[in-house]
Amino acid sequence: MGFNNPEMPWSELERRLSDGRRPNTPAHANGGDSPAWSRKRQPYEPPARPAVPAAFRYAELHCHSNFSFLDGASHPEELAEEAARLGLSALALTDHDGFYGVVRFAEAATALGVPTAFGTELSLGLTKPQNGMADPEGDHLLVLARGPAGYARLSRVVSAAQLRGKEKGKPIYAWDDLTSLHGDQWVVLTGCRKGAVPTALMRDGPAAASRQLQRLTNTFGRSNVFVELWDHGDPLDSARNDALAEVASRNGVECVATNNVHYATPARTCGRERSKRVALRAIRV
């Protein structure tokens, strides 16, 4: 594309360059030009393996696929299959700063009978691209859509941030956008160790964590914010969770337990990370 192209609407440019609708794509696939509708990808077929009866109800609300580049390790379909095998009540896909894997995830989950939720983990305060960084800068904020309206609002916020950043891997979020667009249609979790609340707790103590939590409740509403607890077997996990639960209680906020999943099964990771990130599993809460 050059600077002297004739004025032409996108529909006409697409018509001239396109070889037609790709085969085996549904009518709503917008031309079938995304990875989710690749002509090389065959229709999803669920595996024939029995599910493990769940001894208790648990929904995983924090889960990354390999669409979180160099972070998650499993395909969305693998995550849905493992959730079905474990008998999870539901599974949320929350890749970083986008909904890249949700079509494939939803297709597999529907075939497997796994209830789904869609969200994303926002990367706040970036100054440069963070693609594949082992310890990315900024704060993380996990946001789940309550339904189609919440999904549309969250998509709008992420799209604006990606355009504002002007570089791949460097979304720039405006807090005013989060404030004005949530419309009580999001569920907000305080996130992993990169979340503002856990970071403030570990760096400056409970009072600082309370201030960060109050900022979230003032923005999104107390009923829409939950303090996230996780235990990966690290020495400080129990003490941190106790402190986070106390901060939540003092601020009238509920807690949720997650696994902060980055792969479907333990075989997907290496020993060095085994203590830091866990596979999909059912946990008693």
C-alpha positions in Angstrom: 0.0 0.0 0.0 1.4 3.4 -0.9 0.5 7.0 -0.2 -0.9 7.7 -3.6 -3.6 5.0 -3.7 -6.9 6.1 -5.3 -9.8 6.6 -2.9 -11.7 3.4 -2.6 -14.0 2.0 0.0 -12.8 -1.1 1.9 -15.7 -3.2 0.5 -14.5 -2.5 -3.1 -10.8 -3.2 -2.2 -11.8 -6.5 -0.5 -13.9 -7.5 -3.5 -11.0 -6.9 -6.0 -8.4 -8.7 -3.9 -10.4 -11.5 -2.4 -10.7 -15.0 -3.9 -14.2 -15.3 -2.5 -15.5 -16.7 0.8 -13.3 -19.4 2.1 -14.9 -22.9 2.1 -16.4 -24.4 5.2 -16.8 -21.0 7.0 -20.1 -19.9 8.5 -21.9 -16.9 7.2 -21.0 -14.8 10.3 -17.3 -15.3 9.9 -16.7 -11.9 8.2 -15.0 -13.3 5.1 -13.2 -16.1 6.9 -10.0 -14.2 7.0 -9.0 -14.7 10.7 -6.9 -17.5 12.2 -10.1 -18.8 13.8 -11.6 -19.6 10.4 -8.4 -20.6 8.5 -9.2 -22.8 5.5 -6.4 -25.1 6.7 -8.1 -25.8 10.0 -10.5 -28.7 9.9 -13.9 -28.6 11.8 -13.4 -29.4 15.5 -14.1 -33.0 16.6 -14.2 -33.6 20.3 -12.2 -36.6 21.7 -14.0 -39.7 22.7 -12.9 -40.0 26.3 -15.0 -40.1 29.5 -15.2 -37.2 31.9 -14.1 -37.5 35.5 -17.2 -37.0 37.8 -16.6 -33.8 39.7 -16.6 -34.3 43.5 -17.3 -30.5 43.9 -18.2 -27.5 41.8 -15.4 -25.3 40.5 -15.2 -22.9 37.6 -11.8 -21.7 36.4 -11.9 -17.9 35.8 -8.3 -17.2 34.9 -6.9 -19.1 32.0 -4.4 -18.4 29.2 -4.1 -20.3 25.9 -1.2 -20.2 23.5 -2.8 -17.1 22.0 -1.0 -15.3 24.9 2.2 -15.3 22.9 5.1 -17.0 24.7 3.0 -17.2 27.9 0.3 -19.8 27.6 1.2 -23.2 26.2 -2.0 -25.0 25.2 -4.4 -24.6 22.4 -7.9 -23.3 23.3 -9.3 -26.7 22.3 -6.9 -28.5 24.7 -8.1 -26.4 27.6 -11.7 -27.0 26.8 -11.1 -30.8 26.5 -9.3 -30.9 29.9 -12.0 -28.8 31.5 -14.6 -31.4 30.3 -12.4 -34.3 31.5 -12.1 -32.8 34.9 -15.8 -32.0 35.1 -15.3 -28.3 35.7 -18.5 -26.2 36.1 -17.2 -23.6 33.6 -14.0 -22.3 32.1 -13.1 -18.7 31.2 -10.5 -17.9 28.5 -8.6 -14.7 29.6 -5.7 -14.2 27.2 -3.7 -11.0 27.3 -5.1 -7.9 25.8 -7.5 -9.6 23.3 -10.0 -12.2 22.3 -7.8 -14.0 19.8 -8.7 -17.6 20.8 -12.3 -17.3 21.8 -13.8 -18.6 18.5 -11.8 -21.8 18.6 -12.4 -22.1 22.4 -16.2 -21.5 22.1 -16.5 -24.0 19.2 -14.7 -26.7 21.2 -16.4 -26.0 24.5 -19.9 -26.1 22.8 -19.1 -29.5 21.4 -17.9 -30.7 24.8 -20.7 -29.2 26.8 -18.5 -27.0 28.8 -20.1 -23.6 30.0 -17.8 -20.7 29.0 -17.0 -17.2 30.0 -14.9 -14.7 28.0 -12.5 -12.1 29.2 -9.0 -10.7 28.9 -6.1 -9.7 31.2 -5.4 -6.1 30.5 -1.8 -4.9 30.6 -1.8 -1.4 32.2 1.0 1.2 32.2 3.2 -0.2 29.4 5.9 2.0 28.0 7.2 -0.5 25.4 6.2 -3.8 23.7 6.1 -6.7 26.1 6.0 -9.6 23.7 7.3 -12.7 25.4 8.8 -10.8 28.4 9.3 -13.1 31.3 8.5 -10.4 33.8 6.5 -7.8 31.9 6.2 -4.2 33.2 3.0 -2.6 34.3 0.0 -3.9 36.2 -2.4 -6.6 35.1 -6.2 -6.4 35.5 -8.4 -9.4 34.7 -11.8 -8.5 33.3 -14.6 -10.9 32.5 -17.6 -10.0 30.3 -21.0 -10.7 32.0 -22.6 -11.3 28.6 -22.7 -10.0 25.0 -23.0 -6.4 26.0 -20.0 -6.7 28.3 -18.0 -8.5 25.6 -18.8 -5.7 23.1 -17.8 -3.0 25.7 -14.5 -4.8 26.5 -13.7 -5.4 22.8 -14.1 -1.6 22.3 -11.7 -0.8 25.1 -9.1 -3.3 24.0 -9.3 -2.2 20.3 -8.8 1.4 21.3 -5.8 0.6 23.5 -4.2 -1.5 20.7 -4.6 1.4 18.2 -3.4 3.9 20.7 -0.2 1.9 21.4 0.7 1.9 17.7 3.0 -1.2 18.2 2.2 -4.9 18.6 2.4 -5.9 22.3 2.0 -2.3 23.6 -1.6 -1.5 24.2 -2.2 1.8 26.0 -5.3 1.8 28.1 -7.0 5.0 29.2 -8.5 4.7 32.7 -11.3 7.0 31.6 -12.3 4.4 29.0 -12.5 1.8 31.7 -14.6 4.1 33.9 -17.0 5.2 31.2 -17.5 1.9 29.3 -17.9 -0.8 31.9 -21.6 -0.1 32.3 -21.8 -2.7 35.2 -21.3 -5.4 32.5 -17.9 -6.6 33.7 -16.6 -8.8 36.5 -13.1 -7.5 37.6 -10.6 -9.7 39.4 -7.6 -8.2 41.1 -5.3 -10.5 39.1 -2.1 -12.4 39.5 1.2 -11.2 41.2 1.2 -8.4 38.6 -2.1 -7.1 39.7 -2.1 -3.7 41.4 -3.6 -5.0 44.6 -1.2 -8.0 45.2 1.8 -5.8 44.1 0.9 -3.1 46.6 0.4 -5.7 49.3 3.8 -7.3 48.8 5.7 -4.0 48.3 4.0 -1.6 50.7 1.6 -3.5 52.9 -2.1 -3.9 53.6 -2.9 -0.2 53.7 -1.5 0.3 50.2 -3.4 -2.8 48.9 -6.6 -1.4 50.4 -6.1 1.9 48.5 -5.6 0.0 45.2 -8.7 -2.1 45.9 -10.7 1.0 46.7 -9.7 2.5 43.3 -11.2 -0.6 41.6 -14.4 -0.5 43.6 -14.8 3.2 43.0 -14.4 2.7 39.3 -16.3 -0.6 38.7 -18.6 -0.9 41.7 -18.0 -3.0 44.8 -20.4 -5.8 43.5 -18.3 -6.2 40.3 -14.9 -6.5 41.9 -13.4 -9.7 43.4 -10.1 -10.3 45.1 -8.3 -13.2 43.4 -6.5 -15.8 45.5 -4.2 -18.5 44.1 -1.7 -21.1 45.5 1.1 -22.4 43.3 3.0 -24.0 46.2 5.4 -21.0 46.6 6.5 -20.4 50.2 4.6 -17.1 50.6 1.4 -18.1 48.9 -0.6 -18.9 52.1 0.5 -15.8 53.9 -0.2 -13.6 50.9 -3.7 -15.2 50.5 -4.5 -14.6 54.1 -3.5 -11.0 53.8 -5.5 -10.5 50.6 -8.5 -12.1 52.2 -8.2 -9.7 55.1 -7.9 -6.7 52.8 -11.0 -7.9 50.9 -13.0 -8.4 54.1 -12.1 -4.9 55.4 -13.3 -3.4 52.1 -16.5 -5.5 51.8 -15.3 -7.3 48.7 -15.7 -11.0 48.0 -12.8 -13.4 47.2 -12.5 -15.9 44.3 -10.0 -18.8 43.9 -8.3 -19.3 40.6 -5.3 -21.4 39.3 -4.0 -18.6 36.9 -3.8 -21.4 34.3 -1.1 -21.3 31.6 -1.4 -24.9 30.2 -3.8 -27.8 30.1 -1.7 -30.5 31.8 1.6 -30.5 33.7 3.3 -32.2 30.7 3.0 -28.9 28.9 5.6 -27.1 31.0 9.2 -27.5 32.1 10.3 -28.2 35.7 11.7 -24.6 36.2 8.2 -23.1 35.9 6.3 -26.0 37.6 6.1 -24.2 40.9 5.0 -20.8 39.4 2.2 -21.8 37.0 -0.2 -24.7 37.4 -2.2 -26.7 34.9 -5.9 -26.8 34.6 -7.4 -28.6 37.6 -10.4 -28.7 39.9 -9.8 -27.3 43.4 -11.9 -27.3 46.5 -12.8 -23.8 47.7 
